[in-house]
Amino acid sequence: MTDIDPKAFLTSIFNAAVAAADPERTIRDHLPAKPKGRTIVIGAGKGSAQMAAAFEKVWDGPIEGLVVTRYGYGAACERIEIIEAAHPVPDAAGLEASRRLLEKVQGLTADDLVVALISGGGSALLPSPAGSLTLADEIAVNEALLASGAPIAAMNTIRKHVSTIKGGRLAAAAWPARVVSLVVSDIPGDNPALVASGPTVPDIGSREDALASIATYGMKLPAAVMAHIGSPAADAPSPDDQRFSRNEVHLIASAGVSLEAAAAEAKRQGIEAVILSDAIEGEAREVGGVHSAIAREVVTRNRPFPKPVLILSGGETTVTLRAKGKGGRNSEFLLAFAIGINGSGGVYALAADTDGIDGSEDNAGAFADGSTVSRMRAAGVDAKAMLAGNNAWTAFNAVGDLFVPGPTGTNVNDLRAILIR
């Protein structure tokens, strides 16, 4: 135990979690039956280009298709076209991608197969404003959602009611073709209808639910958006709609599976691991405070888990923007955690997004230990002031503790790993 390098160990835990969601392995296990007619591949999300490349490798029949991913997240494909667009705020490239995806599934027959490769991030990558709404309206919605602190399920219920592609509408457009959705979940609870706002998977979330969330979280949306959500024109298809009757949905990777793999890797290296939950939500700084309290309890009282131990959790926290600092939910979680364990010996933590990007910067998250706050102070950084200003990236950058693995090709939510020696 004493010869383990904490950063190297925690990095190996992250790598094990990501490997468990490897697209080629998971897609191979969920290949649909070949159709009499054409096979069209569509998709959206931060891991969907790698899913497309994997699908090309394991599918031995003719295919064609189109997938949209975030800028810098592309992959080399021969038969499936990859388009890159903006995330987390939509842009014109995403608007064009949505138009072309809807066009791609037009005119199909009951003998055709549509394979949808869906991963987290697809909500922002598929702007397709409904009615008289504009791209500017959808951008305003997205910015309001990101600043609201609302959970991802509430966000996606709102998104689908201002869209012509989300909420199952892309699958409905493919009718009467059979649609098989292969979904990599980044959603607490793993409801596939909420991943990327469910372009091919409808759910029961209503306009009333959307309006309730807008009120609950005090969102200020354009008048045109509110008028649209308040009208029957915003209603999404129901899950019992005939157009979905032949469709299949397969969850091929999730936070739960990746956390189990992370725990197994820790045990392989001689460290017992416990999983708190794969579906933790809430304000990032508050969740960080709770995790720090658990860590202190282990350090001081050797409970609820005996040392040495690796404490794991997943899910997707939220950040209510109070200022315009640099950061993301994982770095904000970890800065609050670092403040909570300040001075505690033998505690080391990594919080990172499994897609490789936390927020708008190039880091997936960061590392922290009991000396983080004092090291920040020595570098001229006040940790509490940085947290108050949503400036966690700047704080961790000052002490060289950012975690930057680059795009991973998958997206199964956040990984929080706390090593207590």
C-alpha positions in Angstrom: 0.0 0.0 0.0 2.8 2.5 0.9 4.5 2.1 -2.5 1.4 3.1 -4.5 1.6 6.4 -6.3 -1.8 8.0 -5.7 -2.1 9.9 -9.0 -1.0 6.8 -11.0 -3.4 4.6 -9.1 -6.3 6.9 -9.5 -5.5 7.3 -13.2 -5.6 3.5 -13.6 -9.0 3.5 -11.9 -10.3 6.1 -14.4 -8.8 4.1 -17.3 -10.5 0.9 -16.1 -13.9 2.7 -16.0 -13.5 4.0 -19.5 -12.3 0.7 -20.9 -15.5 -1.0 -19.6 -17.4 1.3 -21.9 -15.3 0.6 -25.0 -17.6 1.0 -28.0 -16.2 -2.0 -30.0 -16.7 -4.4 -27.2 -20.1 -3.2 -26.2 -21.5 -2.8 -29.7 -20.4 -6.3 -30.7 -22.5 -7.7 -28.0 -25.7 -5.9 -29.2 -25.7 -6.2 -33.0 -29.2 -6.3 -34.4 -30.4 -8.8 -37.0 -29.6 -7.9 -40.6 -32.5 -6.4 -42.6 -33.8 -7.4 -46.0 -33.3 -3.8 -47.1 -30.9 -1.0 -46.3 -29.0 -0.4 -43.1 -28.7 3.3 -42.1 -26.5 4.4 -39.2 -27.3 7.6 -37.4 -26.1 9.0 -34.2 -25.3 11.9 -31.9 -23.1 12.4 -28.8 -19.6 12.9 -27.6 -18.9 9.2 -28.0 -20.9 8.6 -31.1 -18.1 8.9 -33.7 -16.1 6.2 -31.9 -19.3 4.1 -31.8 -19.7 4.6 -35.5 -16.1 3.5 -36.2 -16.6 0.4 -34.0 -19.9 -0.4 -35.7 -18.1 -0.3 -39.1 -15.6 -2.8 -37.8 -18.1 -5.4 -36.5 -20.9 -5.1 -39.1 -20.2 -7.2 -42.2 -23.0 -6.0 -44.4 -23.5 -2.8 -46.4 -24.1 0.4 -44.4 -24.4 4.1 -44.9 -25.0 6.8 -42.4 -24.3 10.1 -40.6 -23.2 10.8 -37.0 -22.6 14.2 -35.3 -20.1 14.6 -32.4 -18.4 17.4 -30.6 -15.5 19.4 -32.3 -12.3 17.4 -31.8 -14.1 14.2 -31.0 -14.2 12.7 -34.5 -13.1 9.3 -35.6 -12.0 7.8 -38.9 -14.9 6.1 -40.7 -15.1 4.8 -44.3 -18.9 4.5 -44.8 -20.4 6.6 -42.1 -20.0 10.4 -42.4 -18.9 12.2 -39.2 -20.0 15.8 -38.7 -18.6 17.9 -35.8 -20.5 20.6 -34.0 -20.5 22.7 -30.9 -21.0 21.5 -27.3 -22.2 22.6 -24.8 -23.8 25.6 -26.6 -25.3 24.6 -30.0 -24.2 26.2 -33.3 -25.1 26.3 -37.0 -23.1 23.1 -37.7 -25.3 21.2 -35.3 -28.4 22.8 -36.9 -27.3 21.5 -40.3 -26.4 18.1 -38.8 -30.0 17.8 -37.4 -31.5 18.7 -40.7 -29.4 16.1 -42.5 -30.1 13.4 -40.0 -33.9 13.9 -40.4 -33.4 13.8 -44.2 -31.3 10.6 -43.9 -34.2 8.7 -42.5 -36.9 9.9 -44.9 -38.5 7.5 -47.4 -37.5 4.3 -45.7 -39.5 1.1 -45.9 -40.5 -1.6 -43.4 -37.6 -3.7 -44.8 -35.0 -1.1 -43.8 -33.0 -0.9 -40.5 -31.9 2.3 -38.8 -29.2 1.9 -36.1 -29.0 4.8 -33.8 -25.7 5.3 -31.9 -26.6 7.7 -29.0 -24.4 9.0 -26.3 -24.3 11.9 -23.8 -23.8 15.4 -25.3 -26.3 14.8 -28.1 -28.7 17.3 -26.7 -26.5 20.3 -27.5 -25.3 18.7 -30.8 -28.8 18.4 -32.2 -30.3 21.8 -32.3 -33.5 21.7 -34.3 -35.9 24.5 -33.2 -39.6 23.8 -33.6 -42.3 26.0 -35.0 -41.2 29.6 -35.4 -38.3 29.3 -33.0 -34.7 30.0 -34.1 -31.2 28.7 -33.4 -30.8 31.8 -31.2 -33.8 30.7 -29.2 -32.4 27.2 -28.7 -29.0 28.6 -27.7 -30.8 30.8 -25.1 -32.6 27.8 -23.8 -29.4 25.8 -23.5 -27.5 28.6 -21.7 -30.4 29.0 -19.3 -30.4 25.3 -18.6 -26.6 25.1 -18.0 -26.8 28.0 -15.5 -29.9 26.8 -13.7 -28.6 24.0 -11.5 -31.5 21.8 -12.7 -30.9 18.0 -12.9 -30.3 16.5 -16.3 -33.7 14.8 -16.5 -35.4 18.2 -16.1 -33.1 19.8 -18.7 -33.8 17.2 -21.3 -37.6 17.3 -20.7 -37.5 21.0 -21.5 -35.1 20.5 -24.5 -37.4 18.0 -26.2 -40.3 20.4 -26.1 -38.6 23.0 -28.3 -37.2 20.5 -30.8 -38.2 18.8 -34.0 -35.7 15.9 -33.5 -35.6 15.1 -29.8 -38.2 13.2 -27.7 -38.4 10.3 -30.2 -39.0 12.5 -33.2 -36.0 11.2 -35.2 -37.2 7.6 -34.8 -40.7 8.6 -35.7 -39.4 10.2 -38.9 -37.8 6.9 -39.8 -41.2 5.0 -39.7 -41.9 2.4 -41.0 -38.2 1.3 -40.8 -37.2 -0.6 -37.7 -35.0 1.5 -35.4 -32.5 -0.1 -33.0 -31.0 2.4 -30.6 -27.6 1.5 -29.0 -27.3 3.9 -26.0 -24.3 4.8 -23.9 -25.8 6.3 -20.8 -24.5 9.4 -19.0 -27.8 9.8 -17.1 -28.3 9.0 -13.4 -30.7 6.1 -13.4 -29.9 5.1 -17.0 -33.2 6.0 -18.6 -32.3 5.8 -22.3 -35.0 8.3 -23.2 -33.1 11.0 -21.4 -29.7 10.4 -23.0 -29.2 13.2 -25.6 -32.8 14.1 -24.9 -33.9 10.8 -26.6 -33.9 11.6 -30.3 -34.9 7.9 -31.0 -36.4 7.0 -27.6 -39.6 8.7 -26.5 -40.6 9.2 -22.8 -43.6 10.4 -20.9 -42.3 13.8 -19.8 -44.9 16.3 -20.7 -45.2 20.0 -21.5 -46.6 20.5 -18.0 -43.4 18.8 -16.6 -41.3 21.2 -18.6 -43.1 24.3 -17.5 -42.9 23.1 -13.8 -39.2 22.7 -14.1 -38.8 26.2 -15.7 -40.7 27.7 -12.8 -38.9 25.6 -10.1 -35.5 26.6 -11.2 -36.3 30.2 -12.1 -35.3 30.0 -15.7 -35.6 33.1 -17.8 -36.5 31.9 -21.3 -37.4 34.0 -24.4 -41.1 34.8 -24.7 -41.3 32.8 -28.0 -40.0 29.7 -26.3 -42.4 30.0 -23.4 -45.3 30.5 -25.9 -44.2 27.4 -27.8 -43.9 25.1 -24.8 -47.3 26.3 -23.6 -49.0 25.2 -26.9 -50.0 21.7 -28.0 -47.6 22.1 -30.9 -44.8 21.3 -28.5 -46.2 17.9 -27.5 -43.7 15.0 -28.2 -44.8 11.6 -29.5 -46.0 9.2 -26.8 -44.1 6.0 -26.1 -47.2 4.0 -27.2 -47.2 5.7 -30.6 -47.5 3.0 -33.4 -44.3 4.4 -35.0 -42.2 3.0 -32.2 -43.9 -0.4 -32.1 -41.1 -2.3 -33.9 -38.2 -0.4 -32.3 -35.6 -1.8 -29.9 -33.5 0.0 -27.3 -30.3 -1.4 -25.8 -28.2 0.2 -23.0 -24.7 -0.9 -24.0 -22.7 1.0 -21.4 -23.4 2.9 -18.2 -21.9 4.4 -15.1 -22.8 1.3 -13.0 -20.9 -1.1 -15.3 -17.9 1.3 -15.3 -17.9 1.7 -11.5 -17.9 -2.1 -11.1 -14.9 -2.3 -13.5 -13.1 0.5 -11.5 -13.7 -1.4 -8.2 -12.4 -4.6 -9.8 -9.2 -2.8 -10.8 -8.7 -1.4 -7.3 -9.1 -4.9 -5.9 -6.6 -6.3 -8.4 -4.1 -3.8 -7.1 -4.8 -4.8 -3.5 -7.2 -2.0 -2.4 -10.8 -2.8 -1.3 -13.3 -0.6 -3.1 -16.8 0.5 -2.2 -19.4 2.1 -4.5 -21.6 4.7 -2.9 -24.0 5.1 -5.9 -23.9 5.4 -9.7 -26.7 8.0 -9.7 -25.6 10.8 -7.4 -27.1 14.2 -8.3 -27.2 17.6 -6.7 -25.2 20.8 -6.5 -21.5 19.9 -7.2 -20.1 21.8 -4.2 -22.6 20.3 -1.8 -22.0 16.8 -3.1 -18.3 17.5 -2.6 -18.9 18.5 1.0 -20.7 15.3 1.7 -18.0 13.2 0.2 -15.4 15.1 2.2 -17.3 14.3 5.4 -17.3 10.6 4.6 -13.6 10.7 3.9 -12.9 12.5 7.2 -15.0 9.8 9.0 -12.9 7.1 7.5 -9.6 8.9 8.4 -10.5 9.7 12.0 -12.8 6.8 13.0 -12.1 4.1 10.4 -15.8 3.9 9.6 -18.1 3.4 7.7 -15.3 1.7 5.7 -12.0 0.4 7.1 -8.8 1.8 5.7 -7.2 1.4 3.2 -10.2 1.9 0.9 -11.2 3.3 -2.4 -14.5 5.1 -2.3 -16.2 5.3 -5.7 -19.3 7.2 -6.9 -20.9 8.2 -10.2 -23.8 10.3 -11.5 -24.1 13.8 -12.7 -23.9 16.8 -10.4 -24.9 20.3 -11.5 -23.4 23.8 -11.1 -25.5 26.9 -10.5 -23.4 29.7 -12.0 -22.8 32.5 -9.6 -19.9 34.1 -11.5 -18.1 33.6 -14.8 -15.1 31.6 -13.7 -13.5 28.7 -15.5 -14.4 25.1 -14.5 -16.9 22.3 -14.7 -19.0 20.2 -12.3 -16.1 17.7 -11.5 -13.5 20.4 -10.7 -16.1 22.3 -8.7 -17.0 19.1 -6.8 -13.3 18.5 -6.1 -12.5 22.0 -4.9 -15.3 21.8 -2.4 -14.0 18.3 -1.4 -10.4 19.7 -1.1 -11.6 22.4 1.2 -13.5 19.8 3.3 -10.4 17.5 3.7 -7.9 20.3 4.2 -5.1 19.0 6.4 -6.2 15.4 6.4 -3.4 13.0 5.7 -3.6 10.0 3.4 -6.6 11.2 1.4 -6.3 11.5 -2.4 -9.1 12.0 -4.9 -9.8 12.2 -8.6 -13.1 13.6 -10.0 -13.4 13.4 -13.8 -15.9 13.2 -16.6 -15.5 9.9 -18.5 -15.7 11.6 -21.8 -12.5 13.4 -21.1 -13.9 17.0 -20.9 -15.2 18.8 -17.8 -17.1 21.9 -18.7 -15.6 24.1 -21.4 -11.9 23.6 -20.8 -9.6 20.7 -22.0 -9.4 18.9 -18.7 -11.6 16.0 -17.6 -11.4 17.0 -14.0 -8.6 17.2 -11.3 -6.7 15.6 -8.5 -6.8 16.7 -4.9 -5.4 15.7 -1.5 -5.2 17.0 2.0 -2.5 19.5 1.0 -4.3 21.0 -2.0 -5.7 24.1 -0.2 -2.4 25.0 1.4 -0.6 24.5 -1.9 -3.1 26.8 -3.5 -2.6 29.4 -0.8 1.2 29.2 -1.4 0.5 29.8 -5.1 -1.5 32.9 -4.3 -4.9 31.3 -4.7 -7.8 31.4 -2.2 -9.6 28.1 -2.6 -12.9 29.4 -1.0 -12.9 32.5 -3.1 -12.3 30.3 -6.2 -15.2 28.1 -5.3 -17.5 31.1 -4.7 -16.6 32.4 -8.2 -17.1 29.1 -10.0 -13.4 29.2 -10.8 -12.2 25.7 -9.9 -10.2 25.3 -13.1 -8.1 28.3 -12.3 -7.5 27.0 -8.7 -6.3 23.5 -9.8 -4.3 24.9 -12.7 -2.3 27.0 -10.2 -1.0 23.9 -8.5 -0.7 21.7 -11.5 -3.4 19.2 -10.5 -5.7 19.3 -13.6 -6.4 15.9 -15.1 -6.2 16.0 -18.9 -6.5 12.6 -20.6 -8.1 14.0 -23.8 -11.3 12.7 -25.5 -11.9 9.1 -24.5 -14.5 8.0 -27.1 -17.2 7.2 -24.6 -19.4 9.0 -22.0 -20.8 7.2 -19.0 -21.1 10.2 -16.7 -18.7 11.3 -13.9 -16.3 9.2 -11.9 -15.3 10.2 -8.4 -12.6 8.1 -6.8 -11.3 8.8 -3.3 -8.3 6.8 -2.0 -7.8 6.7 1.8 -4.6 5.1 2.8 
